[in-house]
Amino acid sequence: MDSVKTQNTQSAALSDLLNFFVTSLLAGFASAVVLAGIVLLISAAG
């Protein structure tokens, strides 16, 4: 019974880590898109 509990805790931690990784990846992608848009606007204006 204890081993099942440990495994559940490990998989929960793993899924939390995965969620964090995906969220940070999406946030990084969004900021990169915004940054690229700003650079394009500046180069178009200049």
PDB file of N, CA, C and O in Angstrom:
ATOM      1  N   MET A   1       0.830  -1.210   0.000  1.00  0.00           N
ATOM      2  CA  MET A   1       0.000   0.000   0.000  1.00  0.00           C
ATOM      3  C   MET A   1       0.868   1.264   0.000  1.00  0.00           C
ATOM      4  O   MET A   1       0.544   2.250  -0.662  1.00  0.00           O
ATOM      5  N   ASP A   2       1.971   1.220   0.750  1.00  0.00           N
ATOM      6  CA  ASP A   2       2.866   2.380   0.821  1.00  0.00           C
ATOM      7  C   ASP A   2       3.536   2.663  -0.521  1.00  0.00           C
ATOM      8  O   ASP A   2       3.752   3.820  -0.882  1.00  0.00           O
ATOM      9  N   SER A   3       3.865   1.595  -1.261  1.00  0.00           N
ATOM     10  CA  SER A   3       4.539   1.774  -2.546  1.00  0.00           C
ATOM     11  C   SER A   3       3.621   2.459  -3.556  1.00  0.00           C
ATOM     12  O   SER A   3       4.079   3.255  -4.376  1.00  0.00           O
ATOM     13  N   VAL A   4       2.328   2.150  -3.498  1.00  0.00           N
ATOM     14  CA  VAL A   4       1.351   2.783  -4.385  1.00  0.00           C
ATOM     15  C   VAL A   4       1.261   4.272  -4.071  1.00  0.00           C
ATOM     16  O   VAL A   4       1.190   5.108  -4.973  1.00  0.00           O
ATOM     17  N   LYS A   5       1.264   4.591  -2.771  1.00  0.00           N
ATOM     18  CA  LYS A   5       1.193   5.987  -2.333  1.00  0.00           C
ATOM     19  C   LYS A   5       2.423   6.767  -2.810  1.00  0.00           C
ATOM     20  O   LYS A   5       2.314   7.904  -3.271  1.00  0.00           O
ATOM     21  N   THR A   6       3.584   6.138  -2.691  1.00  0.00           N
ATOM     22  CA  THR A   6       4.828   6.767  -3.136  1.00  0.00           C
ATOM     23  C   THR A   6       4.801   7.006  -4.637  1.00  0.00           C
ATOM     24  O   THR A   6       5.213   8.064  -5.113  1.00  0.00           O
ATOM     25  N   GLN A   7       4.312   6.015  -5.384  1.00  0.00           N
ATOM     26  CA  GLN A   7       4.246   6.126  -6.839  1.00  0.00           C
ATOM     27  C   GLN A   7       3.296   7.249  -7.252  1.00  0.00           C
ATOM     28  O   GLN A   7       3.586   8.000  -8.183  1.00  0.00           O
ATOM     29  N   ASN A   8       2.171   7.360  -6.564  1.00  0.00           N
ATOM     30  CA  ASN A   8       1.217   8.426  -6.853  1.00  0.00           C
ATOM     31  C   ASN A   8       1.836   9.792  -6.598  1.00  0.00           C
ATOM     32  O   ASN A   8       1.640  10.727  -7.375  1.00  0.00           O
ATOM     33  N   THR A   9       2.581   9.901  -5.507  1.00  0.00           N
ATOM     34  CA  THR A   9       3.248  11.162  -5.175  1.00  0.00           C
ATOM     35  C   THR A   9       4.273  11.519  -6.242  1.00  0.00           C
ATOM     36  O   THR A   9       4.387  12.677  -6.643  1.00  0.00           O
ATOM     37  N   GLN A  10       5.018  10.514  -6.699  1.00  0.00           N
ATOM     38  CA  GLN A  10       6.027  10.740  -7.736  1.00  0.00           C
ATOM     39  C   GLN A  10       5.385  11.176  -9.044  1.00  0.00           C
ATOM     40  O   GLN A  10       5.867  12.107  -9.689  1.00  0.00           O
ATOM     41  N   SER A  11       4.296  10.512  -9.445  1.00  0.00           N
ATOM     42  CA  SER A  11       3.649  10.860 -10.705  1.00  0.00           C
ATOM     43  C   SER A  11       2.990  12.236 -10.620  1.00  0.00           C
ATOM     44  O   SER A  11       2.923  12.954 -11.618  1.00  0.00           O
ATOM     45  N   ALA A  12       2.505  12.605  -9.438  1.00  0.00           N
ATOM     46  CA  ALA A  12       1.922  13.933  -9.238  1.00  0.00           C
ATOM     47  C   ALA A  12       3.004  14.997  -9.365  1.00  0.00           C
ATOM     48  O   ALA A  12       2.785  16.038  -9.984  1.00  0.00           O
ATOM     49  N   ALA A  13       4.162  14.738  -8.784  1.00  0.00           N
ATOM     50  CA  ALA A  13       5.286  15.670  -8.878  1.00  0.00           C
ATOM     51  C   ALA A  13       5.751  15.780 -10.323  1.00  0.00           C
ATOM     52  O   ALA A  13       6.097  16.864 -10.793  1.00  0.00           O
ATOM     53  N   LEU A  14       5.758  14.650 -11.024  1.00  0.00           N
ATOM     54  CA  LEU A  14       6.174  14.626 -12.425  1.00  0.00           C
ATOM     55  C   LEU A  14       5.208  15.425 -13.281  1.00  0.00           C
ATOM     56  O   LEU A  14       5.632  16.177 -14.158  1.00  0.00           O
ATOM     57  N   SER A  15       3.914  15.268 -13.035  1.00  0.00           N
ATOM     58  CA  SER A  15       2.917  16.003 -13.809  1.00  0.00           C
ATOM     59  C   SER A  15       2.962  17.491 -13.487  1.00  0.00           C
ATOM     60  O   SER A  15       2.728  18.322 -14.365  1.00  0.00           O
ATOM     61  N   ASP A  16       3.262  17.834 -12.238  1.00  0.00           N
ATOM     62  CA  ASP A  16       3.439  19.248 -11.861  1.00  0.00           C
ATOM     63  C   ASP A  16       4.627  19.852 -12.607  1.00  0.00           C
ATOM     64  O   ASP A  16       4.562  20.975 -13.107  1.00  0.00           O
ATOM     65  N   LEU A  17       5.711  19.081 -12.669  1.00  0.00           N
ATOM     66  CA  LEU A  17       6.916  19.524 -13.364  1.00  0.00           C
ATOM     67  C   LEU A  17       6.632  19.716 -14.852  1.00  0.00           C
ATOM     68  O   LEU A  17       7.080  20.685 -15.465  1.00  0.00           O
ATOM     69  N   LEU A  18       5.879  18.772 -15.420  1.00  0.00           N
ATOM     70  CA  LEU A  18       5.516  18.837 -16.837  1.00  0.00           C
ATOM     71  C   LEU A  18       4.646  20.058 -17.112  1.00  0.00           C
ATOM     72  O   LEU A  18       4.845  20.765 -18.100  1.00  0.00           O
ATOM     73  N   ASN A  19       3.677  20.298 -16.225  1.00  0.00           N
ATOM     74  CA  ASN A  19       2.808  21.473 -16.357  1.00  0.00           C
ATOM     75  C   ASN A  19       3.617  22.760 -16.291  1.00  0.00           C
ATOM     76  O   ASN A  19       3.393  23.684 -17.073  1.00  0.00           O
ATOM     77  N   PHE A  20       4.553  22.815 -15.357  1.00  0.00           N
ATOM     78  CA  PHE A  20       5.416  23.987 -15.207  1.00  0.00           C
ATOM     79  C   PHE A  20       6.267  24.196 -16.453  1.00  0.00           C
ATOM     80  O   PHE A  20       6.435  25.322 -16.921  1.00  0.00           O
ATOM     81  N   PHE A  21       6.804  23.095 -16.988  1.00  0.00           N
ATOM     82  CA  PHE A  21       7.641  23.161 -18.182  1.00  0.00           C
ATOM     83  C   PHE A  21       6.844  23.671 -19.377  1.00  0.00           C
ATOM     84  O   PHE A  21       7.307  24.544 -20.110  1.00  0.00           O
ATOM     85  N   VAL A  22       5.641  23.125 -19.573  1.00  0.00           N
ATOM     86  CA  VAL A  22       4.784  23.536 -20.688  1.00  0.00           C
ATOM     87  C   VAL A  22       4.379  24.998 -20.544  1.00  0.00           C
ATOM     88  O   VAL A  22       4.384  25.751 -21.517  1.00  0.00           O
ATOM     89  N   THR A  23       4.026  25.393 -19.316  1.00  0.00           N
ATOM     90  CA  THR A  23       3.613  26.781 -19.065  1.00  0.00           C
ATOM     91  C   THR A  23       4.755  27.754 -19.345  1.00  0.00           C
ATOM     92  O   THR A  23       4.554  28.789 -19.980  1.00  0.00           O
ATOM     93  N   SER A  24       5.948  27.418 -18.871  1.00  0.00           N
ATOM     94  CA  SER A  24       7.100  28.301 -19.097  1.00  0.00           C
ATOM     95  C   SER A  24       7.482  28.336 -20.572  1.00  0.00           C
ATOM     96  O   SER A  24       7.930  29.361 -21.084  1.00  0.00           O
ATOM     97  N   LEU A  25       7.299  27.196 -21.253  1.00  0.00           N
ATOM     98  CA  LEU A  25       7.575  27.129 -22.687  1.00  0.00           C
ATOM     99  C   LEU A  25       6.619  28.032 -23.451  1.00  0.00           C
ATOM    100  O   LEU A  25       7.032  28.780 -24.336  1.00  0.00           O
ATOM    101  N   LEU A  26       5.323  27.956 -23.100  1.00  0.00           N
ATOM    102  CA  LEU A  26       4.314  28.802 -23.745  1.00  0.00           C
ATOM    103  C   LEU A  26       4.560  30.277 -23.451  1.00  0.00           C
ATOM    104  O   LEU A  26       4.418  31.123 -24.334  1.00  0.00           O
ATOM    105  N   ALA A  27       4.924  30.577 -22.224  1.00  0.00           N
ATOM    106  CA  ALA A  27       5.202  31.964 -21.840  1.00  0.00           C
ATOM    107  C   ALA A  27       6.414  32.498 -22.607  1.00  0.00           C
ATOM    108  O   ALA A  27       6.407  33.637 -23.074  1.00  0.00           O
ATOM    109  N   GLY A  28       7.437  31.683 -22.731  1.00  0.00           N
ATOM    110  CA  GLY A  28       8.627  32.067 -23.475  1.00  0.00           C
ATOM    111  C   GLY A  28       8.313  32.274 -24.944  1.00  0.00           C
ATOM    112  O   GLY A  28       8.817  33.209 -25.567  1.00  0.00           O
ATOM    113  N   PHE A  29       7.473  31.395 -25.501  1.00  0.00           N
ATOM    114  CA  PHE A  29       7.068  31.517 -26.902  1.00  0.00           C
ATOM    115  C   PHE A  29       6.283  32.801 -27.126  1.00  0.00           C
ATOM    116  O   PHE A  29       6.511  33.518 -28.100  1.00  0.00           O
ATOM    117  N   ALA A  30       5.357  33.085 -26.215  1.00  0.00           N
ATOM    118  CA  ALA A  30       4.530  34.299 -26.319  1.00  0.00           C
ATOM    119  C   ALA A  30       5.395  35.556 -26.242  1.00  0.00           C
ATOM    120  O   ALA A  30       5.204  36.491 -27.020  1.00  0.00           O
ATOM    121  N   SER A  31       6.340  35.580 -25.313  1.00  0.00           N
ATOM    122  CA  SER A  31       7.203  36.757 -25.176  1.00  0.00           C
ATOM    123  C   SER A  31       8.124  36.900 -26.385  1.00  0.00           C
ATOM    124  O   SER A  31       8.449  38.017 -26.788  1.00  0.00           O
ATOM    125  N   ALA A  32       8.546  35.777 -26.967  1.00  0.00           N
ATOM    126  CA  ALA A  32       9.377  35.823 -28.173  1.00  0.00           C
ATOM    127  C   ALA A  32       8.586  36.389 -29.346  1.00  0.00           C
ATOM    128  O   ALA A  32       9.116  37.166 -30.140  1.00  0.00           O
ATOM    129  N   VAL A  33       7.311  35.998 -29.455  1.00  0.00           N
ATOM    130  CA  VAL A  33       6.442  36.513 -30.516  1.00  0.00           C
ATOM    131  C   VAL A  33       6.233  38.018 -30.351  1.00  0.00           C
ATOM    132  O   VAL A  33       6.302  38.774 -31.320  1.00  0.00           O
ATOM    133  N   VAL A  34       5.979  38.440 -29.117  1.00  0.00           N
ATOM    134  CA  VAL A  34       5.791  39.872 -28.830  1.00  0.00           C
ATOM    135  C   VAL A  34       7.064  40.652 -29.162  1.00  0.00           C
ATOM    136  O   VAL A  34       7.010  41.721 -29.771  1.00  0.00           O
ATOM    137  N   LEU A  35       8.203  40.104 -28.753  1.00  0.00           N
ATOM    138  CA  LEU A  35       9.486  40.747 -29.020  1.00  0.00           C
ATOM    139  C   LEU A  35       9.738  40.856 -30.524  1.00  0.00           C
ATOM    140  O   LEU A  35      10.197  41.893 -31.004  1.00  0.00           O
ATOM    141  N   ALA A  36       9.441  39.796 -31.261  1.00  0.00           N
ATOM    142  CA  ALA A  36       9.612  39.804 -32.721  1.00  0.00           C
ATOM    143  C   ALA A  36       8.693  40.840 -33.360  1.00  0.00           C
ATOM    144  O   ALA A  36       9.092  41.529 -34.300  1.00  0.00           O
ATOM    145  N   GLY A  37       7.470  40.953 -32.857  1.00  0.00           N
ATOM    146  CA  GLY A  37       6.529  41.946 -33.366  1.00  0.00           C
ATOM    147  C   GLY A  37       7.021  43.363 -33.145  1.00  0.00           C
ATOM    148  O   GLY A  37       6.898  44.215 -34.025  1.00  0.00           O
ATOM    149  N   ILE A  38       7.580  43.616 -31.966  1.00  0.00           N
ATOM    150  CA  ILE A  38       8.122  44.945 -31.646  1.00  0.00           C
ATOM    151  C   ILE A  38       9.303  45.270 -32.562  1.00  0.00           C
ATOM    152  O   ILE A  38       9.411  46.385 -33.073  1.00  0.00           O
ATOM    153  N   VAL A  39      10.180  44.295 -32.765  1.00  0.00           N
ATOM    154  CA  VAL A  39      11.340  44.489 -33.645  1.00  0.00           C
ATOM    155  C   VAL A  39      10.882  44.776 -35.071  1.00  0.00           C
ATOM    156  O   VAL A  39      11.434  45.649 -35.740  1.00  0.00           O
ATOM    157  N   LEU A  40       9.868  44.037 -35.539  1.00  0.00           N
ATOM    158  CA  LEU A  40       9.331  44.264 -36.885  1.00  0.00           C
ATOM    159  C   LEU A  40       8.728  45.656 -37.007  1.00  0.00           C
ATOM    160  O   LEU A  40       8.930  46.339 -38.011  1.00  0.00           O
ATOM    161  N   LEU A  41       7.991  46.074 -35.989  1.00  0.00           N
ATOM    162  CA  LEU A  41       7.391  47.416 -35.993  1.00  0.00           C
ATOM    163  C   LEU A  41       8.465  48.502 -36.045  1.00  0.00           C
ATOM    164  O   LEU A  41       8.350  49.470 -36.796  1.00  0.00           O
ATOM    165  N   ILE A  42       9.500  48.325 -35.242  1.00  0.00           N
ATOM    166  CA  ILE A  42      10.589  49.313 -35.204  1.00  0.00           C
ATOM    167  C   ILE A  42      11.314  49.373 -36.551  1.00  0.00           C
ATOM    168  O   ILE A  42      11.614  50.457 -37.052  1.00  0.00           O
ATOM    169  N   SER A  43      11.592  48.214 -37.129  1.00  0.00           N
ATOM    170  CA  SER A  43      12.306  48.197 -38.407  1.00  0.00           C
ATOM    171  C   SER A  43      11.428  48.726 -39.537  1.00  0.00           C
ATOM    172  O   SER A  43      11.932  49.336 -40.480  1.00  0.00           O
ATOM    173  N   ALA A  44      10.121  48.497 -39.448  1.00  0.00           N
ATOM    174  CA  ALA A  44       9.191  49.017 -40.454  1.00  0.00           C
ATOM    175  C   ALA A  44       9.064  50.534 -40.324  1.00  0.00           C
ATOM    176  O   ALA A  44       8.990  51.245 -41.326  1.00  0.00           O
ATOM    177  N   ALA A  45       9.038  51.021 -39.093  1.00  0.00           N
ATOM    178  CA  ALA A  45       8.913  52.463 -38.851  1.00  0.00           C
ATOM    179  C   ALA A  45      10.215  53.174 -39.226  1.00  0.00           C
ATOM    180  O   ALA A  45      10.193  54.294 -39.735  1.00  0.00           O
ATOM    181  N   GLY A  46      11.348  52.517 -38.970  1.00  0.00           N
ATOM    182  CA  GLY A  46      12.627  53.122 -39.266  1.00  0.00           C
ATOM    183  C   GLY A  46      12.930  52.982 -40.741  1.00  0.00           C
ATOM    184  O   GLY A  46      13.979  53.435 -41.202  1.00  0.00           O
TER     185      GLY A  46
END
